[in-house]
């Protein structure tokens, strides 16, 4: 039994396949914990995608009020021990209403880069614990929330990735990039496309209005769940460039690729070496020349690529599942 399984949880956040809140909720269910997931929005799922509903909740007061009332009702019915919020737009008034509805401890686990900590409403609220994935913001917020802010990286959910391990013994000689494409990442992709025009494959969300160049290697598909994991496992090199607002920390993709047994080349960050062994479990780059060199090494030696992916998978299973993180969260909450 894990520490997290002893408690009853209400998880609030974006619903749908392979979202952060859904992965957290499902991991809690698998541990034996009692958990409910309050998904975002008041619109029908087919009307707006999950992240569109999240934006509406942030910006439309009437929509947000309906959602706050929904959470109040769930709190009164469930009477959970822990209310886990996964974004920052609940301010003092909302948190006070949640506390009147139940005696639950209120925790924020913020899974985005700090550039998305826009409204900062959570900081005006008196939460029991704040969890962030970037050590930099943890250090900064100790000034205003001493003793109630912890470093908690993202993780992966083993059940989503296990079947990918049944893929062929050696990966294909391809270089894959999976994720949202924004200008910084687009520039990196342009360099890779010039160096590896036949080997590069790109999948993800790339708004037409944001494209400044044509990239023939872009599939136009947004991958989720097992489809995404198979790409990670089959690719000799998975390129993981980090958003510039990931100052010291890393993204969820690091753990997802490792969990699927894929070899990856990750942009260097200070926290990376504490999570995986550099050179043995993940390869790193600090400039475009280094990125090209590491990708070429993996594509040229498929056996080495598979060995790195397998070692990363073993480390992820030992240390980087959502249940590992939730046990850390519970211990911190119990000590506050």
N, C-alpha and C positions, 0 to 999 in steps of 0.2 A: 504494500500500500504506500502511495506517495503522500507527501504532506498535503498536496492540493486536493487529493481525493477525499479528505476528511470534511470538506466544506461544501456548502451549497452556493452556487455561482449564478449571477445574471451577467452575461457578456453582452455589451452594446457595441455594435459596429456594422460595417458593410457586410451584407450577406452575399452568397453565391459561391460557386466552385473556386476553391483555392484562394480565397481572401484571408487576410490576417485573422479577423474575428472568427470566421468559420473554422479555420484551422485550430485556433485556440479552443473554441467550444467543443469541437470534435475530439481533440486530445483529452480534454477533461472528461468527456463521456466515456472514452476508452479506458480511462483510469478508474472508473467506477464512481466518479463524483456526480452529484445531482447538479445539472446545469441547464439553463435556458439561454437562448440567443435572441436578443431583441434586435432585429434587423432594421436598417435605416429606412426612413421614408414612409409616406402615406400614399404614394402613387402605386399603381399596379406595376409589377416588375417589368412587363413588356413595354411600358411607356417610356421609361428612361433607364439606362443601364445603371448598375449599382453605384458607380462613382458619380454619375449624374445626380442620383438621388442624394448622395452625400453632399454635393454642392448645394442643392436646393435646401437641404436642412440647415446648412450654414448661413445661407443668404436670405431665405424667406421666413420672416418672423412667424407667420401663421402656420407654415409647414412645421417649423421647429416646435411651436407650442403644441401642436397635435402630437408630435413625437414625444415630447417631454411628458405629456399626459399619459401616453401609452406606457412609457417606462414606469411612471408612478403606479399605474394599475398593476403592472407585472410585479413590482416590488411589494405591493400590498398582498398580492395573491401568493407569491413564492416565499416571501420573507427570507431572502438569501443571507448568507454570512458575508459575502463579498460581491460588490457591484464593480465590475471591471469595464471601464470606458476605454475605447481605443482611438479616440480623437479628442481635440482640445476645446470644442466650442460649447461646453457646458460651464456657465459662469456661476457666480455665488447664488443667485436666485434659484436656478435650477437645482443646484446641489442641496440647498436648504430644503427644497420640496422633496427631493429624494430621501433626505434624512428623516423628514417627518413621516414618510411612507413606510420606512423600515429602519431597523438598527444596523443595516449592513455597513461594513467598512467600505469606503469608496476609494478606488485605485484608478489611476490613469496609466496605461501602458501605451506610449505614443510610438507608432512604428514607422514614421516618415522621417525624411531628412528635415533638419531644423528650419529650412526655408519654408516649410509648410506649417510651421508654428506661427501662423499669421495673426490670428485674433488673440491668442494668449489668454482667452477667457478663463481657462483652467487655473491660471496663476492667481486670479482674484478669489478663487474658491478655496475653501479649507478642506482639501482632500487629505486622506490618511497617508497616501503614498503616491509618489510620482516616479515612473519608470521610463527611462529614455535609452536609446540604443547608441548614442554618441557620447563618449566620455567628456567631450568639451562642454556640452550644454549641462551635463550633470554637475561639473565643477562650477559653472557660472551660477546655476540655480541654488547651490548651497548657500549663497549669500542671502536669498530671500525665503528659502524653505529649508533651513538647516535641519539635517537629520532625517528628512523625509523624501530625499531624492536618491535613486539608485541607478546604476548602470545595468541595463538589461538588454542584451542584443536580441535580435530576432532568432529564428530557429527553423526547423523543418518538421513535418509530420510524417513519420515513417510509412504509414499505410498508403499514402499517396504515391510513394516512390518505389516501393518494394518490387512491383512487377517489372519495372524497367530493368532490373538486374538480370532478367531472363534473356536480354538481348545478346547478340553475337559476342563471342569471346573477345574479339578485338573490335575497336571502333572503326568507323569509316574515316577516311582521310579528309575530313571537312572541318572548317572553323565556323562555329555557330555563335550568333549573338541573339539573345532573347530578352525582350523588354521594351519599355517605352523609349522612343527615339526623340531626343531634344537636341538643340544645336551643338552642345558640347560632344555628345555621343555621335552625332552626325559627322563631325569633323574626324573623329577617330575611325568611323566606318569608311569614310572616303579614303583615308590612308590605307586601310586594310584592303579595300576593293582594288586599289591600284597595285598592291603587292600580291594579293591572292585572288585574282578575278574569277578563277574557276572553283576555288575551294570554299569561298565565303558564302554563308547562308545567314539571312537576317529575318527575324520574325518579331512582330510586336505591334504596338500602336504608334502610328506616325501620321499626325494630321496633315492633310494635303496642304492646308494654308501655311504650315510650318516648314515645308520642304523647300530647300534652296538649291537642290541638285537632284538629278536622277540617279537611282541606285538599282541597277538590274537585279542585284542579289536579294532585294527586299521581296518577301513572299506576300505581304499584305494580310497575313494571318496572325491573330493574337492567340497564343498557345496557353492552355491551362491544364492542370491535372496531369494525367498519365501521358497525354500527347506531349506536353512540355518535358516531362521526365525522360521520355524515350529519346527526344532530341539531345538532352544532356548526356545520356548514356552512350548514344551512338556516335557522338562527335569526338574527334580526336582532341580538339581544343574548344573550350567554351570561354569566350572573352567576356569578362565582367568589369566593365568600366564603371566607376562610381560617380554619382552626381557630385558636382563641386561643393555642394552644401553638406555632404558627408565629410565632416572636417577631420575627425579622428576615427570615426566608427565605420561600419560596413553595412551592406544591404542584405535583404532577405535572400537574394539570388545566390550569395556565397554558400548558404546552408542548403538551399534547394539543389544546387548542382552537386555538392558533396553528398547529399543524401541520396541522390540518384546514381551515385558512383561515377560521376563524370569528372574528367580532368579539366581544370580551369586555369586561366591566366587572369589574375586579379590586380586591379590598380592598387598600388601600395598605400596603406594607411597604418597609423601607429598601433591601432588595436589588433591588427591582423595576426601578428605573430603570437598573440596570447590565445588565439582561437584555433589556428592550424599551424603545422610545421611548414615553414617556407622552404620551397625547393623539394620537399618530400611529399607533402599532402596537397599543396597548391603552389603554382608558380606565380611570380609577381612581376609587375612592370612599373616603371616610373617615367618612361618616355616612349615615344612611338618606335624608336629603334629597338628598345628592349621588348616591346610588345611583338614586333615582327619577328624578332629572334626567338622568343619563347613559343610563338605559334608555329614557327617553322620546325622547331625541335620536336614538338608533339606530333605534328603531321608526318614528320619523317620517321618517327619511331613509335608505332602504334602500340607495341608491347609496353613501352615506358608510359604512354598515356593511360593505358588500362591500369597499370600498377599504381600510378598516382591517384586515379579515381577510386580504386579499391581502398587505398589507405585513407583517403578523405572520407569515404563512406564509413569505415570502421570508427574513425574519430568522431564523426557526426553522430553515430549511434550511441557512442559512449558519453558524449558531452553536450550535444547540441539539438536535442528534441525540444518541443514545446513543453513537455512535462519537466524536463530539467530546468527550464526557465521559470515555470510556474512554482516549482519547489523553492527556488531562490526568492521569488516574489513573496510567497507565504512566510518564509522565515524572516524576511525583512519586515513584513507587516506585523508579525507576532512580536517583533522587538521594538516597534515604534511606541 
